[in-house]
Amino acid sequence: MKTLLIAAFVGLHIFPAVVNAQTDPPGPRHDHNDHRTARFHPHQHDEVNMPGLRGKDTTAKEVSDLKRIFVLHRGIDRKVENLADGIKTTTQAKDLQLRESVLSHVTMMVTRLAEGKNPEVFIQSPTLDQLFEYHKEIRTELMTTDWGITVIQTSSNPKVVALLQKHAAEVSEMAKRGMAAVHERMEKSR
């Protein structure tokens, strides 16, 4: 088991866009579930192209990993343990490509947080934005497993601990329900 100690945060919870009638461009309305009309409504439920996964400086690899994670979310096994000072999560997948995308995404987010480089992905949770504000107060330990990765994140700041636990729950809900969980969360925050 390989262990890395990095002061950062892992994020596997990004939240997709929902249609907002006030931001729809003028013109005929199209079926919001039809991916072929997404170019007319760039912020709707386009689960084929997933434009909401792009951020201010995300790479093609980052977007590709996120797409695979959302499409294959049912293949993710995730367990979360809330600790007094943070969280311990284990995220695993038997499917090799899905596992590689999870590992890539987790390590990419750890690096981004260590550098304070919030990707500002359109659909990401406000909780993740807040964690980036406190990135220097988060200690992260990564351990690979046979099927994925275990992450331990801790902080001496009780506010950060609460944010870590909230975000871990958001990610678990996404792993369980995919984009449906994301859409629901975004709809509630409108």
C-alpha positions in Angstrom: 0.0 0.0 0.0 1.5 3.3 -1.1 1.0 6.3 1.1 1.4 10.0 0.3 1.0 12.8 2.7 -0.2 16.0 1.0 -1.9 19.1 2.4 -4.9 19.3 0.1 -8.4 18.2 -0.5 -10.0 15.5 -2.6 -13.1 16.3 -4.5 -15.3 13.8 -6.4 -18.4 15.9 -6.2 -19.2 18.2 -8.8 -22.7 19.3 -9.5 -24.2 19.7 -12.9 -26.2 22.6 -14.4 -29.9 22.9 -14.4 -32.0 24.8 -16.9 -32.9 28.3 -15.8 -35.6 29.8 -18.0 -34.3 33.3 -17.5 -30.9 32.3 -19.1 -32.3 30.4 -22.0 -31.5 32.1 -25.3 -34.4 33.4 -27.3 -35.9 31.2 -29.9 -37.8 27.9 -30.0 -37.7 25.7 -27.0 -36.2 22.3 -27.5 -36.6 19.0 -25.6 -34.3 19.4 -22.6 -33.5 15.7 -22.6 -32.3 15.7 -26.3 -28.5 16.1 -26.4 -28.7 17.2 -30.0 -30.3 20.5 -28.9 -27.6 21.3 -26.2 -25.9 23.9 -28.4 -29.1 26.0 -28.1 -29.3 25.6 -24.3 -25.8 25.1 -23.0 -26.8 25.0 -19.3 -29.3 22.2 -19.4 -29.2 18.5 -18.6 -26.9 17.4 -21.4 -25.7 14.1 -20.0 -24.0 13.2 -23.3 -21.6 16.1 -23.8 -21.8 17.3 -20.1 -20.7 20.9 -20.7 -21.1 21.7 -17.0 -18.0 19.7 -16.3 -15.7 22.3 -17.8 -14.1 24.9 -15.6 -11.8 27.9 -15.9 -8.7 25.9 -16.6 -9.7 22.2 -16.7 -7.9 19.9 -19.0 -9.4 17.5 -21.5 -8.2 14.6 -19.2 -10.0 16.1 -16.2 -13.3 16.5 -18.1 -12.9 13.0 -19.6 -12.4 11.5 -16.1 -15.4 13.3 -14.7 -17.6 12.1 -17.6 -16.6 8.5 -17.1 -17.2 8.8 -13.3 -20.7 10.3 -13.8 -21.7 7.8 -16.6 -20.4 4.7 -14.7 -21.2 5.9 -11.1 -23.1 2.7 -10.4 -19.8 0.9 -10.5 -18.4 2.9 -7.6 -18.3 1.5 -4.1 -17.7 4.3 -1.6 -17.6 4.3 2.2 -17.2 7.4 4.4 -16.2 7.5 8.1 -16.6 10.8 9.9 -13.7 11.4 12.2 -13.6 13.9 15.1 -11.2 16.0 13.1 -12.2 15.1 9.5 -13.1 12.2 7.2 -11.8 8.8 6.0 -13.2 7.8 2.6 -12.6 4.7 0.5 -13.6 4.9 -3.1 -13.3 1.8 -5.2 -14.3 0.3 -8.6 -13.9 -3.1 -10.1 -14.0 -1.7 -13.7 -10.4 -0.8 -14.6 -11.2 2.3 -16.7 -13.5 3.7 -14.0 -10.9 3.0 -11.3 -8.3 4.8 -13.3 -10.6 7.8 -13.7 -11.3 7.9 -10.0 -7.6 7.7 -9.1 -6.8 10.3 -11.7 -9.5 12.6 -10.5 -8.7 12.2 -6.8 -5.0 12.9 -7.3 -5.7 15.8 -9.6 -8.0 17.4 -7.0 -5.4 16.9 -4.2 -2.8 18.6 -6.4 -5.2 21.5 -7.2 -6.1 22.0 -3.6 -2.5 21.9 -2.5 -1.8 24.7 -5.1 -5.0 26.6 -4.2 -6.2 26.2 -7.9 -10.0 25.9 -7.7 -11.1 24.6 -11.1 -14.4 26.5 -10.7 -16.3 23.9 -12.7 -19.8 25.2 -13.4 -21.5 22.4 -11.6 -19.3 22.0 -8.6 -20.7 22.3 -5.1 -20.4 25.6 -3.1 -18.9 23.4 -0.4 -15.9 22.7 -2.6 -15.4 26.4 -3.2 -15.4 26.9 0.5 -12.8 24.2 1.0 -10.5 25.8 -1.4 -10.6 28.9 0.7 -9.3 26.8 3.6 -6.9 24.6 1.6 -3.9 25.4 3.8 -5.7 24.1 6.8 -6.4 20.6 5.4 -4.1 17.6 5.8 -4.6 14.8 3.3 -3.2 11.3 3.4 -3.8 9.1 0.3 -3.4 5.3 0.3 -4.0 3.2 -2.8 -6.0 0.0 -2.4 -6.3 -3.0 -4.7 -9.5 -1.5 -6.2 -9.1 2.2 -5.6 -8.1 4.8 -3.0 -8.5 5.7 0.7 -8.3 9.3 1.6 -8.0 10.7 5.2 -8.5 14.4 5.5 -8.2 16.3 8.8 -8.1 19.8 10.1 -7.8 21.5 13.5 -10.5 24.0 12.4 -14.0 22.8 13.3 -15.5 24.8 10.4 -13.2 23.0 8.0 -14.1 19.6 9.6 -17.8 20.3 9.0 -17.1 21.3 5.4 -15.1 18.1 4.8 -17.9 16.0 6.2 -20.6 17.8 4.2 -18.6 17.5 1.0 -17.9 13.8 1.6 -21.6 13.2 2.0 -22.3 15.1 -1.3 -19.7 13.0 -3.1 -21.2 9.8 -1.7 -24.7 10.8 -2.9 -23.3 11.5 -6.4 -21.6 8.1 -6.4 -24.9 6.5 -5.4 -27.3 8.5 -7.7 -25.1 10.1 -10.3 -26.3 13.3 -12.0 -29.8 12.9 -10.4 -28.2 13.8 -7.1 -26.4 16.8 -8.6 -29.5 18.1 -10.4 -31.5 17.8 -7.2 -28.8 19.7 -5.1 -28.6 22.5 -7.6 -32.4 22.8 -7.9 -32.7 23.2 -4.1 -30.1 25.9 -4.1 -31.8 28.0 -6.8 
